[in-house]
Amino acid sequence: MIEKFSDEELKQIKKELGINTYENSEKKFICRKEITELYALWDNKPCANHQPIFGIIDNTLCNYVKKKKRKDYNNGEAWGTPLIIPKHIEKEYIEMFNEILGVIKKHNRVWESDAE
């Protein structure tokens, strides 16, 4: 019976039931293993941040959405990257993160705060 509902109807039903599927598609949830591994590599570095990697992957895979911006700029809309990874690129997204992680592992250096 559930297959009779459209995607939009199912989304509305989930919303009314209080089922939040958004969280399970968030980048930080889907890539948590890779992020944990990255932070282990970058432990004790002053600027350890995984966000730039998300930006590289989003731009490469064209993961964009229209976002509301100030009313006086471009009719109040601009392109941005979403917090979620769409299902159709999820596998490639994780694959690309792992490939970038491989490059980081290859070239990662130990940071010594007292070295000049």
Long-range contacts (C-beta under 8 A, 24 or more apart in sequence): 22-84, 25-84, 25-85, 25-86, 25-87, 25-90, 26-83, 26-84, 26-85, 27-54, 27-83, 27-84, 27-85, 27-93, 30-85, 30-90, 30-93, 30-94, 31-93, 31-94, 31-97, 34-94, 34-97, 34-98, 34-101, 37-101, 38-101, 38-104, 41-104, 41-105, 41-108, 42-108, 44-111, 44-113, 45-111, 46-111, 46-113, 53-97, 53-100, 54-81, 55-81, 56-100, 57-93, 57-96, 57-97, 57-100, 60-96, 61-89, 61-92, 61-93, 61-96, 63-89, 63-93
